[in-house]
Amino acid sequence: MKAIFPKITLRRFIGMVLGNVGLAVSVCFFRMAALGNDPFSGMMVAITEFTGVKYSVCLITLNCFLFLFEIFKGRDMIGLGTLVNWFLIGYIVDFLYPFMVDFGHNTLMWQRIIYLALGVIITSMGCSMYQQAKAGIAPYDSISLIFDRETKVPYFWCRMATDVMCVIVCFALGGLLGVGTIICAFGLGPFISFFNRTTSAAFYGTRKQTTKNP
């Protein structure tokens, strides 16, 4: 059990939790903006609408299949953070979204654009924080990291490729696509890489290591 769920420091645990909460908050901002979700969430919504199965069930089920790839090719990426992201994100979103809508839901375009920008930034920062915690990676997020490691292709290209695939599936199933989807599909990789070098490096005390080994 220790080999699968290794011990982590309190700082890394806090960073992992904050990162996942940030991801849930960003999903709420995307929904409030109504300009397109991030590719993976958009794909999951499309699958939900296409099959008629609840979002949480679809998410957990798909992650079961993605986890098979992670356990064979990225077993070292499995940890507590994997389970937190896998099973709890959906429930956190369900809890937060009604409160956020009551507090700040508006239909003016400039407000929707602000929500979209917050969604992109918080998604990127949250993904970076929980990944760099080294406390376990979610099944979907592990795919781009595994391809980065196996192919030596820069991470942001690998992330962009997986996000574009989600956009294609979303489109094929008749899901909602918008400017937010396109921005995330082509921008999350570079944004996450940026926060890896800045915010996460500062929080986890790895800035000097990151600088020495670009």
Salt bridges, closest charged atoms under 4 A:
ASP76 OD2 - ARG149 NH1 2.78
ASP141 OD1 - ARG159 NH1 2.59
ASP163 OD2 - ARG159 NE 3.35
